[in-house]
Amino acid sequence: MTSLAHSAVPAAQIEAAEAYEKLFVPALFGEWAPRVVAAAALSAGDRVLDIACGTGVAAREALRRVGSSGTVVALDLNHGMLQVAMRLGGAIDYQHGTAESLPLPPKPSTPCCASSG
């Protein structure tokens, strides 16, 4: 796990993530995030893990469903995507890492989603 606050993120990664959020999310991923999250059947108070979260479009949708009593952890390998996701707000715990080596303790009841990664 890498601390995002102490990571120097190349400007090109941030610019690419900003373009992703501006162009791809409205055109493609924004439409699928509510469907993926609905399929996970999340309820208020649930914990959820979004793997390959990108700029957090599915994580933000999950947060709307689980509410303030729930927990959303969002994981991505790309620091630029995570920086943009954090700027977009929400009480989401963004983590740097891969699905193969989760930087989290196992919780058998945690729903997991990956909308496009």
N, CA, C and O of each residue as an XYZ file, in Angstrom:
468
protein
N       0.849     -1.163      0.000
C       0.000      0.000      0.000
C       0.895      1.227      0.000
O       1.896      1.276      0.715
N       0.535      2.210     -0.799
C       1.298      3.435     -0.895
C       0.455      4.599     -0.410
O      -0.715      4.720     -0.775
N       1.041      5.451      0.408
C       0.343      6.642      0.859
C       0.216      7.615     -0.301
O       1.217      8.008     -0.899
N      -1.000      8.001     -0.618
C      -1.228      8.910     -1.742
C      -0.757     10.320     -1.438
O      -0.350     11.050     -2.342
N      -0.810     10.704     -0.181
C      -0.418     12.060      0.178
C       1.067     12.302     -0.052
O       1.478     13.445     -0.256
N       1.876     11.251     -0.024
C       3.316     11.412     -0.154
C       3.848     10.976     -1.511
O       5.061     10.906     -1.709
N       2.961     10.687     -2.433
C       3.392     10.211     -3.740
C       3.464     11.364     -4.726
O       2.513     12.133     -4.864
N       4.593     11.481     -5.408
C       4.721     12.464     -6.473
C       4.105     11.857     -7.724
O       4.595     10.857     -8.248
N       3.033     12.468     -8.194
C       2.317     11.940     -9.347
C       2.719     12.750    -10.574
O       2.593     13.974    -10.571
N       3.201     12.085    -11.622
C       3.565     12.814    -12.834
C       2.368     13.567    -13.403
O       1.250     13.050    -13.416
N       2.603     14.772    -13.868
C       1.537     15.605    -14.426
C       0.811     14.899    -15.566
O      -0.401     15.058    -15.716
N       1.526     14.130    -16.361
C       0.897     13.432    -17.484
C      -0.154     12.435    -16.996
O      -1.184     12.257    -17.646
N       0.097     11.780    -15.855
C      -0.892     10.842    -15.307
C      -2.143     11.577    -14.849
O      -3.262     11.111    -15.065
N      -1.948     12.722    -14.218
C      -3.101     13.502    -13.755
C      -3.884     14.047    -14.946
O      -5.114     14.011    -14.945
N      -3.186     14.550    -15.956
C      -3.863     15.065    -17.154
C      -4.649     13.962    -17.854
O      -5.767     14.195    -18.314
N      -4.080     12.769    -17.939
C      -4.779     11.644    -18.562
C      -6.016     11.270    -17.753
O      -7.065     10.978    -18.328
N      -5.906     11.274    -16.440
C      -7.045     10.942    -15.585
C      -8.132     12.010    -15.683
O      -9.320     11.688    -15.668
N      -7.737     13.263    -15.783
C      -8.714     14.345    -15.958
C      -9.451     14.194    -17.287
O     -10.662     14.409    -17.353
N      -8.732     13.827    -18.338
C      -9.366     13.599    -19.644
C     -10.310     12.407    -19.570
O     -11.398     12.447    -20.144
N      -9.913     11.354    -18.877
C     -10.749     10.170    -18.677
C     -12.062     10.581    -18.013
O     -13.141     10.208    -18.473
N     -11.962     11.347    -16.935
C     -13.157     11.780    -16.202
C     -14.036     12.682    -17.066
O     -15.261     12.565    -17.036
N     -13.430     13.564    -17.819
C     -14.188     14.528    -18.640
C     -14.821     13.873    -19.868
O     -15.938     14.226    -20.247
N     -14.123     12.925    -20.491
C     -14.587     12.359    -21.756
C     -15.209     10.962    -21.624
O     -16.313     10.722    -22.114
N     -14.510     10.064    -20.973
C     -14.962      8.679    -20.927
C     -16.068      8.420    -19.900
O     -16.961      7.608    -20.139
N     -16.009      9.104    -18.766
C     -17.039      8.866    -17.756
C     -18.424      9.263    -18.281
O     -19.348      8.455    -18.193
N     -18.604     10.467    -18.819
C     -19.943     10.807    -19.325
C     -20.370      9.946    -20.515
O     -21.550      9.622    -20.654
N     -19.432      9.582    -21.359
C     -19.772      8.845    -22.578
C     -19.972      7.354    -22.348
O     -20.707      6.717    -23.104
N     -19.349      6.785    -21.340
C     -19.373      5.333    -21.190
C     -19.545      4.872    -19.746
O     -20.551      4.244    -19.416
N     -18.593      5.170    -18.898
C     -18.567      4.600    -17.553
C     -19.653      5.150    -16.641
O     -20.136      4.436    -15.762
N     -20.046      6.406    -16.833
C     -21.109      6.983    -16.017
C     -22.418      6.240    -16.161
O     -23.189      6.156    -15.206
N     -22.682      5.701    -17.333
C     -23.902      4.936    -17.572
C     -23.846      3.561    -16.909
O     -24.870      3.048    -16.457
N     -22.665      2.971    -16.850
C     -22.534      1.615    -16.324
C     -22.380      1.555    -14.815
O     -22.766      0.560    -14.202
N     -21.834      2.581    -14.206
C     -21.601      2.543    -12.757
C     -22.882      2.259    -11.962
O     -22.854      1.388    -11.093
N     -23.994      2.941    -12.213
C     -25.209      2.623    -11.453
C     -25.691      1.191    -11.684
O     -26.242      0.572    -10.773
N     -25.494      0.667    -12.869
C     -25.921     -0.708    -13.164
C     -25.061     -1.734    -12.421
O     -25.574     -2.704    -11.864
N     -23.758     -1.505    -12.423
C     -22.853     -2.421    -11.725
C     -23.138     -2.398    -10.228
O     -23.207     -3.445     -9.584
N     -23.302     -1.206     -9.685
C     -23.560     -1.076     -8.253
C     -24.924     -1.667     -7.901
O     -25.064     -2.311     -6.860
N     -25.920     -1.462     -8.740
C     -27.242     -2.060     -8.489
C     -27.149     -3.586     -8.473
O     -27.800     -4.239     -7.657
N     -26.351     -4.148     -9.362
C     -26.191     -5.604     -9.417
C     -25.553     -6.143     -8.137
O     -25.767     -7.300     -7.775
N     -24.777     -5.315     -7.459
C     -24.153     -5.735     -6.198
C     -25.158     -5.735     -5.042
O     -24.853     -6.227     -3.955
N     -26.348     -5.188     -5.274
C     -27.420     -5.167     -4.259
C     -26.948     -4.591     -2.928
O     -27.145     -5.190     -1.871
N     -26.327     -3.425     -3.000
C     -25.825     -2.771     -1.790
C     -26.965     -2.146     -1.007
O     -27.972     -1.721     -1.573
N     -26.788     -2.097      0.302
C     -27.762     -1.477      1.196
C     -27.046     -0.515      2.128
O     -25.824     -0.557      2.271
N     -27.816      0.339      2.751
C     -27.258      1.271      3.734
C     -26.467      0.490      4.776
O     -26.923     -0.532      5.289
N     -25.281      0.991      5.075
C     -24.433      0.370      6.087
C     -23.461     -0.676      5.579
O     -22.595     -1.128      6.330
N     -23.586     -1.075      4.311
C     -22.674     -2.082      3.751
C     -21.261     -1.540      3.609
O     -21.042     -0.331      3.533
N     -20.300     -2.475      3.575
C     -18.913     -2.185      3.185
C     -18.772     -2.653      1.759
O     -19.289     -3.712      1.402
N     -18.076     -1.877      0.927
C     -17.883     -2.287     -0.464
C     -16.467     -1.934     -0.897
O     -15.894     -0.938     -0.455
N     -15.924     -2.759     -1.761
C     -14.600     -2.542     -2.328
C     -14.747     -2.396     -3.835
O     -15.287     -3.280     -4.500
N     -14.267     -1.281     -4.372
C     -14.269     -1.045     -5.812
C     -12.846     -1.262     -6.306
O     -11.943     -0.487     -5.993
N     -12.656     -2.329     -7.085
C     -11.334     -2.672     -7.608
C     -11.161     -2.032     -8.982
O     -12.084     -2.049     -9.796
N      -9.992     -1.473     -9.238
C      -9.704     -0.748    -10.482
C     -10.683      0.409    -10.623
O     -11.369      0.538    -11.636
N     -10.737      1.249     -9.595
C     -11.757      2.295     -9.479
C     -11.602      3.447    -10.457
O     -12.549      4.207    -10.661
N     -10.440      3.594    -11.064
C     -10.254      4.740    -11.968
C     -10.473      6.037    -11.216
O      -9.894      6.242    -10.149
N     -11.305      6.916    -11.760
C     -11.573      8.197    -11.108
C     -12.710      8.120    -10.100
O     -13.181      9.151     -9.621
N     -13.154      6.916     -9.774
C     -14.097      6.719     -8.687
C     -15.569      6.780     -9.039
O     -16.401      6.935     -8.145
N     -15.918      6.664    -10.309
C     -17.328      6.802    -10.687
C     -18.203      5.735    -10.019
O     -19.282      6.067     -9.528
N     -17.785      4.487     -9.983
C     -18.575      3.440     -9.322
C     -18.493      3.579     -7.805
O     -19.472      3.309     -7.110
N     -17.357      3.990     -7.287
C     -17.212      4.183     -5.839
C     -18.158      5.276     -5.345
O     -18.767      5.136     -4.284
N     -18.283      6.357     -6.103
C     -19.203      7.425     -5.715
C     -20.656      6.935     -5.744
O     -21.454      7.287     -4.875
N     -20.986      6.129     -6.742
C     -22.335      5.552     -6.809
C     -22.566      4.603     -5.631
O     -23.642      4.607     -5.033
N     -21.568      3.797     -5.301
C     -21.687      2.888     -4.158
C     -21.903      3.671     -2.865
O     -22.700      3.273     -2.015
N     -21.194      4.778     -2.723
C     -21.331      5.602     -1.524
C     -22.759      6.140     -1.399
O     -23.305      6.212     -0.298
N     -23.359      6.516     -2.525
C     -24.750      6.979     -2.484
C     -25.668      5.876     -1.953
O     -26.651      6.160     -1.268
N     -25.350      4.630     -2.266
C     -26.206      3.512     -1.837
C     -25.960      3.077     -0.402
O     -26.907      2.741      0.309
N     -24.704      3.076      0.039
C     -24.416      2.597      1.397
C     -24.563      3.704      2.434
O     -24.715      3.427      3.624
N     -24.517      4.955      1.987
C     -24.724      6.079      2.882
C     -23.613      6.282      3.893
O     -22.561      5.645      3.838
N     -23.883      7.193      4.821
C     -22.859      7.551      5.808
C     -22.601      6.437      6.812
O     -21.576      6.452      7.495
N     -23.507      5.474      6.915
C     -23.285      4.348      7.829
C     -22.481      3.230      7.169
O     -22.088      2.272      7.834
N     -22.235      3.350      5.863
C     -21.462      2.348      5.133
C     -20.030      2.784      4.928
O     -19.625      3.868      5.348
N     -19.267      1.916      4.271
C     -17.861      2.174      3.992
C     -17.565      1.799      2.547
O     -17.943      0.723      2.084
N     -16.889      2.694      1.843
C     -16.455      2.408      0.483
C     -14.942      2.548      0.423
O     -14.389      3.592      0.768
N     -14.280      1.485     -0.018
C     -12.843      1.498     -0.268
C     -12.677      1.344     -1.774
O     -13.281      0.460     -2.382
N     -11.871      2.190     -2.364
C     -11.653      2.159     -3.808
C     -10.161      1.973     -4.072
O      -9.326      2.673     -3.498
N      -9.841      1.030     -4.937
C      -8.461      0.619     -5.185
C      -8.107      0.819     -6.654
O      -8.885      0.457     -7.536
N      -6.949      1.388     -6.916
C      -6.473      1.506     -8.292
C      -4.945      1.509     -8.288
O      -4.312      1.874     -7.298
N      -4.373      1.098     -9.405
C      -2.925      1.063     -9.559
C      -2.362      2.405    -10.015
O      -1.184      2.689     -9.795
N      -3.193      3.232    -10.649
C      -2.743      4.478    -11.252
C      -2.920      5.650    -10.286
O      -4.040      5.998     -9.911
N      -1.803      6.249     -9.893
C      -1.846      7.374     -8.952
C      -2.621      8.566     -9.501
O      -3.308      9.252     -8.745
N      -2.522      8.823    -10.804
C      -3.240      9.943    -11.402
C      -4.744      9.773    -11.269
O      -5.453     10.720    -10.930
N      -5.231      8.568    -11.536
C      -6.663      8.284    -11.389
C      -7.099      8.524     -9.946
O      -8.147      9.124     -9.705
N      -6.305      8.063     -8.995
C      -6.655      8.226     -7.589
C      -6.645      9.692     -7.172
O      -7.504     10.119     -6.401
N      -5.690     10.463     -7.669
C      -5.642     11.888     -7.333
C      -6.901     12.603     -7.817
O      -7.484     13.404     -7.086
N      -7.317     12.315     -9.047
C      -8.531     12.932     -9.582
C      -9.745     12.450     -8.795
O     -10.620     13.252     -8.466
N      -9.813     11.167     -8.489
C     -10.937     10.625     -7.719
C     -11.058     11.327     -6.371
O     -12.162     11.681     -5.957
N      -9.943     11.530     -5.685
C      -9.974     12.192     -4.384
C     -10.461     13.631     -4.500
O     -11.160     14.123     -3.614
N     -10.101     14.302     -5.574
C     -10.567     15.680     -5.790
C     -12.074     15.759     -5.983
O     -12.700     16.766     -5.654
N     -12.655     14.679     -6.522
C     -14.085     14.682     -6.805
C     -14.930     14.449     -5.560
O     -16.157     14.531     -5.613
N     -14.283     14.163     -4.452
C     -14.960     14.149     -3.168
C     -15.602     12.835     -2.779
O     -15.480     11.811     -3.451
N     -16.287     12.924     -1.663
C     -16.949     11.762     -1.099
C     -16.113     11.142      0.005
O     -14.884     11.219     -0.012
N     -16.782     10.534      0.951
C     -16.116      9.876      2.078
C     -15.698      8.472      1.658
O     -16.220      7.471      2.148
N     -14.748      8.430      0.742
C     -14.265      7.166      0.173
C     -12.805      7.003      0.551
O     -12.027      7.954      0.481
N     -12.441      5.804      0.949
C     -11.060      5.491      1.314
C     -10.338      5.003      0.056
O     -10.423      3.827     -0.298
N      -9.632      5.908     -0.613
C      -8.904      5.556     -1.831
C      -7.558      4.957     -1.475
O      -6.813      5.520     -0.672
N      -7.241      3.799     -2.080
C      -6.005      3.077     -1.817
C      -5.289      2.781     -3.120
O      -5.923      2.512     -4.140
N      -3.982      2.831     -3.083
C      -3.165      2.457     -4.236
C      -2.786      0.990     -4.091
O      -2.284      0.569     -3.049
N      -3.030      0.219     -5.141
C      -2.670     -1.187     -5.091
C      -3.307     -1.969     -6.223
O      -3.943     -1.409     -7.116
N      -3.120     -3.278     -6.160
C      -3.668     -4.165     -7.189
C      -4.610     -5.182     -6.559
O      -4.545     -5.451     -5.359
N      -5.474     -5.735     -7.378
C      -6.407     -6.757     -6.899
C      -5.668     -8.016     -6.462
O      -6.131     -8.736     -5.578
N      -4.531     -8.277     -7.074
C      -3.761     -9.475     -6.737
C      -3.100     -9.373     -5.368
O      -2.757    -10.388     -4.761
N      -2.923     -8.164     -4.890
C      -2.272     -7.946     -3.603
C      -3.016     -6.839     -2.867
O      -2.515     -5.723     -2.729
N      -4.207     -7.159     -2.399
C      -5.046     -6.155     -1.750
C      -4.374     -5.609     -0.497
O      -3.889     -6.373      0.338
N      -4.347     -4.284     -0.367
C      -3.745     -3.677      0.819
C      -4.742     -3.581      1.971
O      -4.705     -2.632      2.754
N      -5.631     -4.565      2.070
C      -6.698     -4.520      3.064
C      -6.814     -5.857      3.770
O      -6.494     -6.894      3.191
N      -7.270     -5.845      5.019
C      -7.516     -7.133      5.680
C      -8.736     -7.804      5.047
O      -9.670     -7.115      4.637
N      -8.741     -9.125      4.963
C      -9.892     -9.815      4.366
C     -11.139     -9.673      5.231
O     -11.084     -9.792      6.455
N     -12.239     -9.422      4.584
C     -13.545     -9.348      5.246
C     -14.500    -10.153      4.384
O     -14.868     -9.700      3.300
N     -14.907    -11.321      4.825
C     -15.697    -12.209      3.954
C     -17.032    -11.642      3.504
O     -17.577    -12.108      2.504
N     -17.584    -10.651      4.203
C     -18.893    -10.145      3.834
C     -18.832     -8.863      3.009
O     -19.863     -8.222      2.804
N     -17.655     -8.475      2.534
C     -17.518     -7.237      1.772
C     -17.857     -7.440      0.311
O     -17.152     -8.167     -0.389
N     -18.950     -6.796     -0.180
C     -19.220     -6.866     -1.616
C     -18.098     -6.176     -2.387
O     -17.474     -5.237     -1.893
N     -17.860     -6.644     -3.569
C     -16.778     -6.115     -4.389
C     -17.301     -5.864     -5.785
O     -18.106     -6.642     -6.296
N     -16.844     -4.766     -6.422
C     -17.244     -4.517     -7.805
C     -16.050     -3.997     -8.584
O     -15.127     -3.410     -8.021
N     -16.087     -4.221     -9.868
C     -15.112     -3.675    -10.802
C     -15.895     -3.327    -12.053
O     -16.291     -4.214    -12.809
N     -16.119     -2.044    -12.274
C     -16.997     -1.659    -13.377
C     -16.326     -1.684    -14.731
O     -16.999     -1.854    -15.748
N     -15.009     -1.517    -14.769
C     -14.361     -1.533    -16.092
C     -12.914     -1.969    -16.058
O     -12.318     -2.123    -17.124
N     -12.319     -2.175    -14.913
C     -10.912     -2.500    -14.814
C     -10.655     -3.916    -15.123
O      -9.507     -4.358    -15.086
